[in-house]
Amino acid sequence: MIMAVLEILVYPDQRLKQKSQPVEVFDESLLHFIADLEETMRAGPGGVGIAAPQVGRFERIIIVDVSCKPKIKNHGRLVMVNPEIADKEGNVVGREGCLSVPDYTGKVARWDRIVVNAVDEFGKPQAYNMEGYEARAVQHEMDHLDGLLFLDRLVSRRGSLFPRTPLRGVEKKADAC
C-alpha cells in the first residue's frame, strides 16, 4: 500500500471547529486512510498523536503513539475509532502543542487517569486504562473530534500560551500532537 502525507489544517482554519461523525463502515478505504493519517503524524515534528479532522476528514478517528517517550507507561501504537471516555479521575496541568497550532504551546488541565472505550481499525471493541502523558495525548486528540483545540482549554488567558521556539534547528517537542 502506498501511503501519503496529508495536508494538515492549521489554526485559524474554521474547519477545525467542526464536530466529527462516528465511523460506521470498516473497509479497505478506512484502512488506507488510517495508514495515510499515521504517515502524516510520523512526518510531523514530534507528533505523538493526530485526529482525522486535522486533515479534513470529519470522522471520529485518532491515532496516538507515545512509545517513543522513554519511561512513559503506554499501550504502544493506538488507533481509536469512535472513542469515548468511560471513566476519569484526577486533574493535572501540562504543556501541550499541536500539529494544527504549530507556532504555540500552552498549559492545559486534563484528567490524569482515564478509561477509554473505542473500536480499532477493524471494528473490534477495545478498552484502555490510561494515565499521565498517554491519557493527556488521547484527551487532546479526542478534543479534535468535537471541534476543540488546546487553545480552547488553556488554564488561563494570561500566562498559559507560549510561542514555540526552535531548539538548535530542531522544533521543540511539546506534549500531545
Protein Blocks (a to p, Z undefined) as FASTA:
>chain_A
ZZddddddddfbfklmpccdddfbdcfklmmmmmmmmmmmmmpghiabdcfklnopacdd
ddddfklpghiacebjaddehiacfbdedjdddddddfklmmbccdddddfbdcdddddf
kopacddddehjllmmmmmmmmmmnopafklmgfbfghpaccdddeehiacddehZZ
